Structures are given as structure tokens and as C-alpha cells.
Amino acid sequence: MSDQFTGFPVEAFDLYEQLEANNNKAWWTEHRGTYETSVKAPLVALTDELEPEFGTPKLFRPYNDQRFSKGAPLKTHQGATVMLEDAVGLYVQVSAEGLMVAGGWFAPAGDQVRRYREAVAGAGGVVLDTLVKALPRTWDIDGNQLATRPKGYDVDHPRIDLLRNRRLTVARRYPVEPWLSTRKVLTTVRKDWRLMMPLLEWLADHVGPVDDPGA
């Protein structure tokens, strides 16, 4: 069990600000210790405390996948996720910009888009519309929407905006301020995740796994 979460030290945000100008393996090797103590360890402690309520977390690797491209070797943020279903989960991230708390259906695969639209067009869509409208206005909502109506659906459908979505994520961003170095981060992430959970549960139930369970 990790030590109790006490916040993200200012060194965490400084590290990523410097990394944006020094994104190379030599610099990272020199500063890897700061990453371990100021970023990774606090994030592990944070997600450990959230695990009993939300589920088992997964921390992402700090490295970009360079198998198919030769871009920057390192990510300029560190994230962790808790999955509810394929491509549906909760997320928290630290970067030079501060803290991001997010969740939703973020990487559609298989028949998920089809099942999503069928649910939106049916009775389940009324519930989803209510859930989305109930979200705080300070949150960012991203649907990666089609420019036009999806094939097979009328442009005058009462939930056409939801039908145009090809994913559905929500996020709240907090800039770097002194409270990010305190336990207030824990209560903030917990509160935001709780507010997101009804939406994520709808997505897990209606979008479902990548493979169609009825196939």
C-alpha cells in the first residue's frame, strides 16, 4: 500500500513544463527521479485511495509509442484510468497545465457506435439526454461529432446532436494553484468522478463491450 496522498508537489508541474522544451531521453534520464517522487508516487497514492469506491486503477506509461512514428519520445502528461467497460472509464491527469479529471466513452471499437446510436434513438436516449444536460456547465463535453446526420437517422430527430456523436467524454480542468499540492485534490477527483458515474454507467450498459454480447 502506498503512503497516504498529500497532493502533487510543485516539482511535478515544473517537470512537465521543462519537459516540453527538453523532450529527449537524455534529459528524461537525468530527471527520472523527480518523475518517480513528484508525479508517479503521488498519483499512485491518489488512485490507491480512490480504488475502494471506483475500482482498480491503471497508470499509463510515460513513454509515447514510437513503433510507427518517430515523434517526441515522452508524453507531456501522466494519466491514470479506471475502466468500467471496453473504452468506457474514468481518468485523471497531471501536466504542466495542472490537473484534469475526465471520463466517458473515449475510443469506439467494434459495434459500439451502432449500439450507442440505437440506444440514443430509443427510450434510453431520453435518459442520456437528461444526464448530459445535468452535467456542470464548467465541464467540457466532447462527442467528436459527424458534420452531418448519421446514415439512417432523420435530421429532425429530437436527439440528433447526441446521435452525431462518435464518442462521448467529459472533462474538468484545474490550473496550477497551491491547492493542487494538498489533499483537496483527492476530494475534488472523488466528487467529479461521482458526478460522472451515472453517465459512465449508462455508457457501460448501452454501448457495452467491443464484442457484441448478443452475437
Backbone as a ProteinNet text record, in pm:
[ID]
protein_1_A
[PRIMARY]
MSDQFTGFPVEAFDLYEQLEANNNKAWWTEHRGTYETSVKAPLVALTDELEPEFGTPKLFRPYNDQRFSKGAPLKTHQGATVMLEDAVGLYVQVSAEGLMVAGGWFAPAGDQVRRYREAVAGAGGVVLDTLVKALPRTWDIDGNQLATRPKGYDVDHPRIDLLRNRRLTVARRYPVEPWLSTRKVLTTVRKDWRLMMPLLEWLADHVGPVDDPGA
[TERTIARY]
85.5	0	88.9	57.4	135.4	107.1	194.5	172.8	46.1	-9.6	-130.1	-103.6	-200.2	-187.7	-188	-93.2	-83.7	-87.4	-103.8	-106.5	9.7	8.1	116.8	210.4	336.9	429.9	449.3	490.9	508.6	610.9	702.5	803.2	739.6	620.7	553.1	517.3	461.9	420.8	541.6	644.8	768.7	834.4	830	891	830.8	698	634.4	650.6	660.5	687.7	826.3	923.8	1059.1	1065.8	987.3	989.5	943.4	850.3	800.1	911	1016.8	1129.3	1250	1240.6	1355.4	1309	1227.3	1168.4	1265.2	1359.2	1456.4	1496.4	1548.9	1577.4	1688.4	1786.8	1897.2	1845.9	1762.8	1707.5	1619.2	1538.8	1448.9	1526.6	1632.9	1714.7	1767.1	1807.2	1859.9	1751.7	1628.9	1519.9	1419.8	1454	1361.3	1327	1421.7	1395.5	1285.4	1283.8	1178.3	1042.9	1038.2	913.8	863.6	953.8	914.4	858.6	922.9	883.2	774.4	771.2	679.4	555	561	447.4	389.6	471.7	421.6	376	460.7	426	297.7	281	154.2	33.3	50.5	-62.7	-102.6	-4.3	-33.9	-106.6	-58.8	-123.1	-266.4	-288.7	-422.6	-516.8	-475.2	-563	-580.6	-481.7	-498.2	-612.9	-623.4	-729.4	-866.3	-868	-993.9	-1039	-947.1	-976.7	-1093.6	-1106.8	-1218.4	-1355.4	-1370.5	-1500.2	-1515.9	-1408.7	-1423.1	-1365.4	-1272.8	-1217.2	-1067.2	-1012	-867.3	-814	-716.7	-661.8	-548.1	-523.2	-408	-335.3	-206.2	-125.1	-66.7	-72.4	-15.5	137.1	204	348.3	381.6	496	532.1	586.3	601.8	662.8	557.9	582.4	499.5	535.5	438.5	462.2	528.1	653.5	728.9	748.6	668.8	683.3	646.3	553.5	505.8	535.7	598.2	636.3	755.2	827.1	947.1	927.6	817	791.4	860.3	809.4	866.2	859.4	966.9	968.9	885.4	856.2	789.5	658.3	560.2	432.8	452.2	383.2	393.2	283.2	238.7	141.1	150.7	93.7	85.5	-58.8	-115	-254	-273.4	-392.4	-434.8	-582.1	-625.1	-763.6	-819.9	-950.8	-1025.7	-1131.1	-1125	-1214.4	-1341.6	-1456	-1583.6	-1621.4	-1583.1	-1617	-1517.3	-1514.6	-1425.2	-1447.1	-1341.4	-1342.4	-1429.6	-1476.2	-1554.8	-1485.7	-1445.8	-1373.8	-1359	-1301.1	-1268.4	-1121.4	-1083.7	-948.2	-906.7	-778	-720.3	-580.8	-540.1	-414.1	-345.7	-213	-128.1	-39.6	-26.6	58.6	105.2	175.7	220.6	102.9	-11.9	-131.1	-205.6	-173.2	-240.5	-302.3	-425.9	-497.6	-615.7	-636.9	-756.4	-827.1	-958	-1041.7	-1140.9	-1150.1	-1231.5	-1292.7	-1376.4	-1437.7	-1527.6	-1567.2	-1659.1	-1622	-1674.6	-1653.4	-1558.8	-1433	-1330.3	-1266.7	-1280.9	-1215.6	-1306.5	-1407.7	-1505	-1439.7	-1495	-1445.3	-1559.2	-1539.9	-1640.1	-1775.4	-1879.3	-2016.3	-2060.9	-1969.1	-2008.6	-2085.2	-2041.9	-2111.4	-2253.8	-2269.9	-2404.8	-2493.2	-2444.1	-2524.6	-2555.2	-2458.2	-2481.1	-2597.4	-2595.6	-2699.8	-2836.1	-2840.1	-2967.1	-3025.1	-2939.7	-2986.6	-3033.1	-2958.6	-2995.6	-3129.1	-3151.5	-3275.7	-3395	-3370.9	-3477.7	-3502.9	-3571.3	-3608.3	-3486.8	-3378.6	-3257.6	-3199.4	-3228.5	-3175.5	-3233.2	-3355.4	-3416.5	-3337.6	-3297.5	-3217.6	-3081.7	-3017.5	-2886.3	-2895.5	-2996.3	-3013.9	-3024.2	-3096.7	-3111.4	-2978.4	-2903.5	-2774.4	-2675.8	-2670.7	-2577.2	-2615.1	-2744.6	-2788.5	-2767.5	-2758.7	-2739.6	-2594	-2500	-2358.6	-2328.4	-2232.5	-2195.8	-2152.6	-2192.9	-2160.5	-2011.8	-1939.5	-1795.2	-1718.1	-1785.1	-1718.8	-1717.6	-1612.2	-1603.6	-1665.9	-1752.7	-1815.2	-1768.5	-1717.1	-1663.8	-1730.6	-1791.5	-1854.8	-1789.1	-1682.4	-1619.6	-1728.6	-1814	-1937.3	-1918.3	-2008.9	-2020	-2063.8	-2023.1	-2064.1	-2210.6	-2260.6	-2398.9	-2467.5	-2590.5	-2663.1	-2602.6	-2607.2	-2561	-2658.7	-2607.7	-2689.9	-2801	-2922.3	-3035.6	-3115.2	-3071.7	-3142	-3184.3	-3303.7	-3359.9	-3293.1	-3269.6	-3206.3	-3292.4	-3422	-3513.2	-3534	-3455	-3467.2	-3443.4	-3524.9	-3510.5	-3375.8	-3304	-3171.8	-3062.5	-3079.8	-2984	-2842.9	-2827.7	-2693.4	-2623.8	-2696.5	-2637.9	-2610.8	-2697	-2678.8	-2554.9	-2515.3	-2397.3	-2266.9	-2272.5	-2150.1	-2084.6	-1951.9	-1873.9	-1793.8	-1808.5	-1760.2	-1831.5	-1813	-1876.4	-1792.5	-1718.8	-1633.4	-1662.3	-1636	-1649.9	-1519.7	-1485.7	-1359.8	-1371.4	-1299.4	-1288.8	-1140.4	-1095.6	-955.1	-934.6	-828.2	-793.1	-650.6	-631.1	-496	-408.7	-280.4	-185.2	-210.7	-249.4	-271.6	-222	-196.3	-140	-218.2	-351.1	-429.5	-402	-341.5	-307.1	-197.3	-132.5	-30.7	-87.2	-219.9	-285.2	-379.9	-438.6	-533.9	-667	-683.5	-804.6	-818.2	-706.1	-710.8	-792.6	-771.7	-844.8	-995.2	-1038.9	-1182.2	-1239	-1158.1	-1203.1	-1222.6	-1124.2	-1135	-1251.4	-1262.3	-1372.7	-1508.5	-1524.4	-1650.6	-1682.2	-1582.3	-1604.8	-1636.8	-1563.8	-1590.8	-1730.7	-1772.6	-1908.5	-2012.2	-1989.8	-2083.6	-2086.8	-1973.5	-1965.6	-2024.9	-2029.1	-2060	-2194.3	-2303.8	-2428.9	-2415.5	-2342.2	-2319.6	-2238.5	-2131.9	-2048.5	-2123.6	-2208.4	-2286.6	-2384.4	-2443.6	-2530.3	-2450.1	-2332.4	-2248.9	-2205.7	-2167.4	-2126.3	-2241.8	-2362.9	-2479.8	-2525.9	-2519.5	-2577.4	-2476.4	-2354.7	-2251.7	-2186.3	-2162.3	-2118	-1977.1	-1942.8	-1808	-1786.3	-1660.3	-1628.2	-1702.2	-1698.2	-1769.2	-1914.7	-2005.5	-2147.9	-2186.9	-2235.3	-2269.3	-2383.8	-2461.9	-2572.8	-2537.7	-2413.2	-2373.5	-2347.2
-119.3	0	124.1	219.8	341.8	430.1	527.1	624.7	704.8	768.6	849.4	964.5	992	1100.2	1235.8	1321.5	1454.4	1566.7	1532.1	1633.5	1616.3	1693.9	1692.8	1810.3	1782.6	1893.1	1979.4	2102.5	2195	2141.6	2056.1	1998.3	1915.9	1859.9	1780.7	1866.9	1983.7	2072.6	2138.1	2167.7	2222.2	2120.4	1993	1887.3	1885.5	1889.8	1882.3	2011.3	2123.5	2248.3	2243.1	2189.5	2176.4	2068.7	1962.7	1853.1	1898.7	1991.3	2038.6	2100.1	2150.7	2209.4	2115.8	2001.2	1909.1	1764.8	1741	1607.8	1513.5	1463.4	1367.2	1272.8	1157.8	1053.5	1093.3	1169.9	1209.4	1298	1395.4	1483.3	1404.5	1314.8	1235.5	1146.6	1086.6	1002	1081.4	1204.2	1290.2	1329.7	1342	1389.6	1280.1	1156.4	1045.6	1036.6	1069.3	1063.5	1159.6	1279.3	1375.4	1322.4	1257.6	1196.6	1092.3	1005.9	896.8	950	1052.7	1100.3	1206.3	1289.6	1403.6	1381.6	1283.6	1257.3	1118	1016.9	879.6	841	865.1	824.7	892.2	1024.4	1085.5	1033.3	1007.8	958.3	817.7	735.1	601.4	613.2	701.6	720.2	770	862.5	915	804.7	728.3	624.4	508.3	484.2	381.7	418.3	546.4	589	589.4	606.7	606.7	465.2	371.4	235.4	167.1	174.9	104.2	145.4	269.3	315.4	296.7	317	323.2	203.6	132.1	16.4	26.1	-79.2	-92.2	5.6	88.4	185.6	127.4	193.5	161.1	290	296	411.6	389	492.2	481.6	498.6	440.9	457	602	652.9	791.4	806.7	694.5	698	693.2	765.3	754.9	628.2	572.9	456.6	504.2	467.2	512.9	403	298.3	189.4	232.6	325.9	364.9	510.7	582.7	720.5	756.6	858.6	899.8	1039.4	1061.1	1188.1	1197.5	1284.9	1302.9	1171.8	1131.6	1002.2	996.5	1113.1	1114.5	1191.2	1143.6	1212.7	1335.6	1441.8	1564.4	1570.2	1453.8	1441.4	1300.6	1281.7	1148.4	1122.7	1013.7	983.3	847.9	831.7	704.3	686.7	561.5	534.8	421	421.1	309.9	271.5	149.1	106.9	43.2	82	19.6	-83.3	-55.3	-140	-107	-184.3	-152.8	-9.3	70.9	210.8	302.2	258	341.7	343.6	462	465.7	605.9	610.1	734.1	765.6	893.1	932.9	1052.1	1056.4	1171.4	1193	1318.9	1350.2	1470.6	1465.2	1575.2	1619.6	1750.8	1804.8	1943.7	2010.8	2147.6	2242.3	2206.9	2291.8	2272.7	2166.7	2141.1	2003.7	1996.4	1870.5	1862.4	1743.4	1719.5	1596.7	1609.4	1498.6	1471.7	1347.2	1318.5	1180.2	1152.4	1020.5	1011.8	888.7	870.7	754.5	760.5	659.5	722.7	679	758.5	696.4	565.1	502.6	396.4	436.6	341.9	231.2	111.7	-2.5	-100.6	-188.5	-290.9	-228.3	-281.2	-234.7	-127.1	-65.8	27.9	149.1	204.1	322.3	286	171.1	128	110.9	43.6	21.3	153	243.9	375.3	446.1	450	523.7	456.7	326.7	257.4	291.9	298.7	334	478.5	568.1	709.5	731.2	659.8	674.6	617.3	524.1	461.8	531.8	458.5	516.6	552.8	477.1	505.8	641.8	693.8	823.3	937.2	920.4	1023.2	1035.9	922.4	921.9	986.5	948.4	1005.5	1156.3	1203.3	1347.6	1419.4	1360.3	1419.8	1420.8	1312	1302.7	1406.6	1422.3	1518.5	1661.3	1692.5	1827.1	1859.4	1756.8	1778.2	1802.3	1779.6	1798.6	1946.4	1976.3	2116.5	2185.9	2310.7	2384.5	2415.3	2404.2	2429.4	2312.4	2199.6	2083.4	2091.4	2035.8	2023.7	1890.7	1894.8	1774.2	1757.5	1639.1	1613.7	1489.5	1506.3	1393.8	1355.8	1427	1401.7	1384.4	1482.6	1469	1466.2	1392.7	1398.1	1538.3	1580.3	1711.9	1711.2	1593.6	1580.5	1471	1440	1336.2	1199.7	1104.6	969.4	899.6	812.5	740.3	662.2	677.1	603.8	680.4	801.8	881.6	1015	1058.3	1181.3	1303.4	1403.4	1525.9	1596	1566.6	1629.7	1547.5	1443.2	1361.7	1451.5	1439.1	1528.3	1517.5	1409.1	1393.6	1381.1	1456.7	1447.8	1484.9	1580.3	1617.8	1500.3	1425.9	1307.9	1198.9	1184.3	1081.8	1107.1	1231.4	1264.2	1227.3	1197.4	1165.5	1037.1	1038.8	917.6	875.7	949.9	918.7	1015.9	998.8	1092.4	1098.7	1208.4	1226.5	1359.5	1364.8	1488.9	1513.4	1639.3	1671.1	1803.4	1810.5	1934.6	1960.7	2080.9	2117.3	2216.9	2194.9	2282.5	2333.1	2464	2517.8	2500.8	2520	2505.2	2613.1	2569.4	2656.4	2585.2	2656.9	2593.6	2473.5	2472.1	2361.7	2228.2	2230.1	2103.3	2028.8	2096.4	2032.2	1989.3	1975.6	1934.8	1817.9	1766.1	1655.9	1699.8	1827.9	1873.3	1809.7	1771.3	1703.3	1574.5	1500.6	1375.4	1399.8	1496.8	1523.4	1577.1	1652.4	1706.6	1596.6	1508.3	1398.3	1307.1	1275.7	1189.4	1252.6	1381.6	1449.5	1447.9	1479.9	1484.2	1345	1245.1	1108.3	1063	1099.2	1062.8	1128.6	1254	1323	1261.3	1209.4	1147	1006.6	940.1	798.6	761.9	836	797.9	794.8	890.9	892.4	770.6	740.2	626.7	494.4	484.5	361.9	344.9	456.7	448.4	399.2	456.7	416.6	270.7	227.5	88.1	-6.8	30.8	-54.7	-59.4	54.9	63.4	49.8	98	83.2	-53	-93.7	-230.3	-262.1	-390.1	-432.4	-417.1	-427	-418.1	-525.4	-648.7	-758.7	-757.8	-763.8	-761.2	-881	-858.6	-970.2	-1055.4	-1002.5	-1079.7	-1156.7	-1140.6	-1205.8	-1354.1
0	0	0	-85.7	-92.7	28.2	49.3	154.5	124.7	226.2	208.1	112.3	27	-69.4	1.7	-33.3	28	-74.9	-203.6	-307.9	-404.3	-511.9	-610.1	-582.4	-553.6	-526.9	-650.6	-630.1	-740.8	-840.7	-793.6	-883.5	-995	-969.7	-1072.8	-1192.8	-1167.9	-1276	-1343.2	-1262.9	-1319.3	-1412.1	-1372.5	-1454	-1593.7	-1602.1	-1733.1	-1812.4	-1744.8	-1816.3	-1880.5	-1808.8	-1863.5	-1971.3	-1952.8	-2049.6	-2187.2	-2191.6	-2319.8	-2404.8	-2341.1	-2414.4	-2421	-2352.1	-2345	-2360.1	-2461.9	-2477.2	-2547.8	-2469.4	-2520.7	-2408.1	-2444.5	-2346.5	-2249.7	-2296	-2208.3	-2094.6	-2129	-2025.7	-1931.2	-1985.4	-1902.5	-1804.8	-1852.2	-1764.9	-1646.3	-1671.7	-1566.1	-1465.8	-1511.4	-1425.2	-1388.3	-1416.1	-1389	-1239.5	-1153.8	-1010.8	-967.9	-1028.4	-996.9	-1040.2	-1155.8	-1202.7	-1103.8	-1057.6	-968	-835.8	-779.7	-647	-649.9	-754.8	-756.9	-842.6	-933.6	-1021.8	-997.9	-1022.2	-1015.3	-875.2	-775.1	-638.3	-588.8	-606.3	-564.2	-641.2	-771.5	-849.7	-805.6	-774.1	-721.2	-587.4	-501.9	-371.5	-387.9	-481.4	-507.2	-553.9	-652.8	-707.6	-610.7	-525.7	-421.6	-327.6	-293.2	-202.4	-270.3	-400.9	-475.1	-513.3	-512.1	-559.7	-488.4	-353.9	-290	-341.2	-384.9	-435.5	-585.4	-662	-807.9	-883	-823.1	-891.6	-912.6	-969	-985.4	-1089.9	-1053.4	-1149.1	-1231.9	-1342.7	-1426.4	-1459.6	-1432.3	-1470	-1608.8	-1691.3	-1824.7	-1819	-1917.2	-1927.6	-1964	-1918.7	-1952.4	-2094.1	-2165.5	-2298.4	-2409	-2517.4	-2636.8	-2712.8	-2783	-2867.7	-2996.6	-3015.3	-3132.7	-3236.8	-3227.6	-3323.9	-3464.8	-3478	-3610	-3643.8	-3551.3	-3578.7	-3490.4	-3530.3	-3456.8	-3399	-3329.5	-3265.9	-3131.5	-3046.6	-2912.8	-2835.3	-2769	-2700.7	-2573.2	-2514.3	-2384.7	-2388.4	-2314.2	-2301.6	-2212.6	-2245.1	-2165.1	-2059.4	-2016.4	-1908.1	-1851.1	-1733.6	-1674.1	-1634.8	-1684.6	-1656.7	-1593	-1533.9	-1477	-1507.6	-1525.9	-1561.9	-1478.2	-1464.6	-1406.2	-1509.1	-1561.3	-1667.8	-1612.2	-1669.4	-1637.4	-1742.7	-1866.5	-1980.6	-2090	-2198.6	-2309	-2355	-2349.5	-2395.2	-2310.6	-2195.2	-2104.4	-1969.3	-1923.6	-1797.6	-1740.7	-1620.7	-1550.3	-1573.9	-1562.9	-1595.3	-1510.3	-1474.4	-1406.3	-1463.4	-1478.9	-1546.1	-1483.8	-1480.1	-1433.4	-1549.2	-1567.5	-1673.3	-1632.2	-1720.3	-1691.3	-1674.1	-1732.7	-1722.5	-1591.4	-1517.2	-1390.5	-1386.1	-1336.8	-1315.7	-1411.4	-1469.8	-1549.1	-1493.8	-1473.1	-1428.7	-1540.6	-1586.5	-1703.9	-1695.5	-1793.2	-1801.3	-1922.8	-1958	-2068.4	-2157.6	-2277.7	-2383	-2483.5	-2483.4	-2549.4	-2672.3	-2696.2	-2811.3	-2870.7	-2947.3	-3000.8	-3082.9	-3071	-3146.3	-3169	-3267.1	-3293.8	-3326.8	-3262.1	-3286.7	-3189.4	-3118.8	-3014	-3066.4	-3177	-3230.5	-3270.4	-3334.6	-3373.3	-3250.9	-3147.5	-3028	-2956.6	-2956.8	-2896.6	-2966.1	-3097	-3169.8	-3155.8	-3153.8	-3133.6	-2996.5	-2896	-2761	-2754	-2819.4	-2819.1	-2889.4	-2997.7	-3072.7	-2998.2	-2906.6	-2830.7	-2698.4	-2608.8	-2479.6	-2396	-2412.7	-2335.8	-2366.3	-2486	-2523.3	-2441.9	-2394.4	-2309.7	-2179.8	-2125.5	-2001.9	-2027.2	-2136.9	-2167.7	-2184.7	-2253.5	-2274	-2140.3	-2046.9	-1913.7	-1839.7	-1849.6	-1781.5	-1834.7	-1964.6	-2025.2	-1986.2	-1989.4	-1955.3	-1807.6	-1724.3	-1580.7	-1543.4	-1636.2	-1606.1	-1582.3	-1495	-1471.1	-1599.6	-1615.3	-1737.7	-1749.3	-1639.2	-1641.7	-1702.7	-1727.9	-1785.3	-1937.9	-1996.8	-2142.3	-2184.3	-2285.4	-2339.5	-2483.4	-2515.9	-2649.5	-2709	-2826.8	-2893.9	-3025.1	-3065.5	-3196	-3301.5	-3312.7	-3388.9	-3540.3	-3606.5	-3751.1	-3792.2	-3909.7	-3959.2	-4001.3	-4038.2	-4080.2	-3997.4	-4029.3	-3958.5	-3990.3	-3897.6	-3928.4	-4022.9	-4104.3	-4201.9	-4131.2	-4181.6	-4126.2	-4022.8	-3990.1	-3888.4	-3947.7	-3911	-3965.1	-3902.2	-3983.3	-3935	-3830.6	-3830.4	-3735.7	-3608.6	-3591.4	-3469.7	-3347.5	-3242.3	-3126.2	-3054.5	-3077.9	-3015	-3121.1	-3229.3	-3339.8	-3296.5	-3203.3	-3158.3	-3089.8	-3008.6	-2944.9	-3047.5	-3146.5	-3249	-3333.9	-3347.1	-3427.9	-3357.6	-3227.9	-3153.7	-3203.6	-3204.1	-3230.6	-3107.9	-3002.4	-2868.7	-2776	-2646.4	-2553.1	-2426.6	-2412.1	-2295.7	-2229.1	-2099.9	-2024.3	-1948.6	-1927.6	-1859.5	-1784.8	-1673.9	-1595.9	-1574.2	-1604.4	-1592	-1480	-1404.3	-1292.3	-1314	-1326.2	-1347.5	-1223.5	-1243.1	-1132.3	-1027.8	-909.9	-795.6	-671.1	-562	-442.2	-390.3	-407.3	-351.3	-419.4	-538.3	-603	-527.3	-435.4	-352	-216.3	-208.6	-84.1	-109.7	-1.5	-14.3	-76.4	-100.7	-167.6	-306	-365.5	-494.2	-482.6	-374.9	-354.4	-349.7	-270	-258.3	-389.2	-464.4	-592.4	-695.7	-708.5	-804.7	-767	-638.5	-593.5	-626.1	-600.3	-628.3	-777.2	-860.4	-1004.7	-1059.2	-1014.4	-1061	-1020.8	-901	-859.5	-949.5	-986.5	-1074.2	-1213.6	-1258.1	-1389.8	-1393.1	-1280.7	-1278	-1340.9	-1318.5	-1386.7	-1538.6	-1595.4	-1739.9	-1782	-1707.7	-1743.7	-1729.9	-1630.6	-1614	-1730	-1777.8	-1895.4	-2015.2	-2035.2	-2148.5	-2138.1	-2017.7	-1999.5	-2029.6	-1989.8	-2010.6	-2155.8	-2223.9	-2357.8	-2471.8	-2449.6	-2551.8	-2540.2	-2417.2	-2389.3	-2434.7	-2433.7	-2474.2	-2623.6	-2665.1	-2808.1	-2885.3	-2836.1	-2899.9	-2855.9	-2950.7	-2920.7	-2834.1	-2711.7	-2624.2	-2677.8	-2773	-2827.1	-2953.1	-2998.2	-3123.4	-3101.8
[MASK]
+++++++++++++++++++++++++++++++++++++++++++++++++++++++++++++++++++++++++++++++++++++++++++++++++++++++++++++++++++++++++++++++++++++++++++++++++++++++++++++++++++++++++++++++++++++++++++++++++++++++++++++++++++++++

